[in-house]
Amino acid sequence: MPTAFYHLLANNLLANTTNFFVWATAIYWAYLSTKSVLATSILSGIYLVTTAACGIWFGSVVDHTRKKTAMLLSSLGTLAFFVLAVVAFSFSDPASFKTVASVPLWLIVTLLLFGAIAGNIRMIALPTAVTFLVPEDRRDRANGMSGMVFGFSFAISNVAAGVGLGFLGFFWTMAVAITLTVIAALHLTLLKIPEDQVVPASAANPPAAQEGPESAPAPTPSVTPAKAGVDLKGTYVVVAAIPGLFALIFFTTFNNFLGGIFMALMDAYGLSLVSVQFWGTLWGVLSLGFILGGLYISKFGLGKNPLRTLFLVNLLCWSMCAVMTLQPSIWLLAVPIFVWLCVAPFAEACEQTVLQRVVPQDRLGRVIGFAQSIEQSASPLTAFLIGPLAQFFFIPFMTTGRGVDWIGGWYGTGQGRGIGLVFVVAGILGFIVTLIAMRSTAFKHLTERYQKAPEPTPAAHQ
């Protein structure tokens, strides 16, 4: 791998760790302050709505600026929001944080989430940088290394958030986060990324839509002067021209619809079993699975058919989801989560590898942002709905409702059992949908397109 790629990975490791660290801190702090799953579900919903809304715009920023500049803007935006959150905390009465209706609490956590969301520009910029930093036959391994960095960031951040919040308190935990953000920005300014120019957009001449897999793969569109703005219509045409790509996006969207349950309820469920320090440390240890999965991909790749790998990974993930809360045991929960995290880098790397192969480079940032916006659009609905649904249906169902008589004898009763039942149902639904999707014609088309697609030649390197 080129040296510049490793330097960029190291910088993203620091920045991502800080953003995940703040995200985990916000979730833990909101739940421990209010003792309500409504707080975590609403907080997750705000995060996901904003992520979905910003994805296309972030992709446009990445396509129209140098990747280093885009990442630096990301760090500066993150820093500004974090500082504003600390200022708001310093001028608020600590007693006002005890209720879900607290205006200061929501002001602070919203600022923190906006700061973390600003870091999503890096999530789009890094895979686009891979296309000109890493040879095509090594990109799946580079994507695996990116997944490994993501996992390592996640591991460190959860331990730090649990321990920091438990022993240092909110103010000093955020002081550490601000310091790390400054260091990441300063380090990025010193990096030399060999990007000769911004690749001009081919929006004026998007490829014609394909009839099906029998058609020859569309060549990379001719390079034309860049079209200013987001150009959503042109990006839509590029996605529609690739058979099966919308199916891939919608499949991930459905997974995120169920995955919103994890963001809304996982921390509440875990904290119902153990202390915040233990929960944060456990997540840190389990998140090493991200690193193991990323290491495997970086060494062995994803195989000749990344889409098939994607489906197998999803079947395993939803199987784990269906069994991990069958009993109120932290260890029964921990083992499936570890398996889930080991294979999670494969899902992200598979999608990135397919997009890098079939999407023209001048559109890659916007297509990734477009996909992110659609894929993330389902999770806010889940996050907003699942908190009240768990609070007013599943939890009563397993405390005083019919669930106590039907399955309470072996499944258990109480608030934690109600939350756990949500995961069981989600796992079963996810497994069934994955089986249906992997046999669909759309994914057969996309597989053929991937295998036949020519290697795009970046305009900056012609």
Secondary structure, DSSP 8 states (H G I E B T S, - for coil): --HHHHHHHHHHHHHHHHHHHHHHHHHHHHHHHH--HHHHHHHHHHHHHHHHHHHHHHHHHHHHS-HHHHHHHHHHHHHHHHHHHHHHHHTS-GGGGGSTT-HHHHHHHHHHHHHHHHTHHHHHHHHHHHHHHS-GGGHHHHHHHHHHHHHHHHHHHHHHHHHHHHHT-HHHHHHHHHHHHHHHHHHHHH------S-----TTS------STTS-------------S--HHHHHHHHHTSTTHHHHHHHHHHHHHHHHHHHHHHHHHHHTTS-HHHHHHHHHHHTHHHHHHHHHHHHH-S-S-HHHHHHHHHHHHHHHHHHTTSSS-HHHHHHHHHHHHHHHHHHHHHHHHHHHHHS-HHHHHHHHHHHHHHHHHHHHHHHHHHHHHIIIIIHHHTTTSHHHHHTHHHH--SHHHHHHHHHHHHHHHHHHHHHHHHTSHHHHHHHHHHHH------GGG-
